[in-house]
Amino acid sequence: MQINGGVQVNENGLKTAIKAMQVQTALMSNISDNVNGFDKVGFQRRDSVVSSFTEFLGVDGVSTVVDDTVGRLAATDNPLDLAMASKGYFQIQTPTGVKMTRDGRFKIDVDGNFLDLEGNKVLSNTGIPIKFSQIPQGAKEVMVNTRGLISVLDKKSKKFKPVATLGIVDKDGAGIVNPQVQQGYCEYSNVGIQNEFMALMPIRRNFEANRQMFLIENSTLQKAINQLGSAN
């Protein structure tokens, strides 16, 4: 017994060229998003993934995955700016649920809540929003060690007392024991501008080749229609 299998698709050249241009447009759009995020704190670039049979599926065969490599760390004058020298995410409680982010620019409100720049509460490793029972007079009275333990200066004892440990997790939501938190640092994107433009060049060439093919086939089809019309 012999079993034969395969995929057979019969499409005209115009449709194939259009699908190819749509795929290349999606790839260029992803690169554009990466370039636009170059100077954004906590931004992680996306890699395009082209699946099998994309030439038949068109843009539906293109997806993206997050590149979770560590970005560029830059020192700041703010002790409440935190970054991680390893992979991982801070957990933020938002109105739509828990969000993971690499943006570690935090603040403390008048009630002692530890918040991100948008006012969302930062979660501890127990899943509870972090709150300072003793509100510091300034950001320099807050200390964060490499494991994410937050401490505040006690005015009476002149010693730092623990408040909570940051809830830092990996991409699957599992806790990270030593996230290598860096106090007084911001992490900018992991985008390499030169690499993005190098990746863009072959995509643009392919787009132009398919565009030319589309124009040729469209012109040929138009001539055939005109000839059929004149024959009547």
Secondary structure, DSSP 8 states (H G I E B T S, - for coil): ------------HHHHHHHHHHHHHHHHHHHHHHHHTTTSBT---EEEEE-TTHHHHGGGGEEEEE--S---EEE-S-TTBEEESSS-EEEEEETTEEEEES--BEEE-TT-BEEETTS-EEBBTTSSB-B-SS--SSGGGEEE-TT-EEEEE-TTT-SEEEEEEB-EE-TTS-B-S---EEETEEEB----HHHHHHHHHHHHHHHHHHHHHHHHHHHHHHHHHHHHHHH-
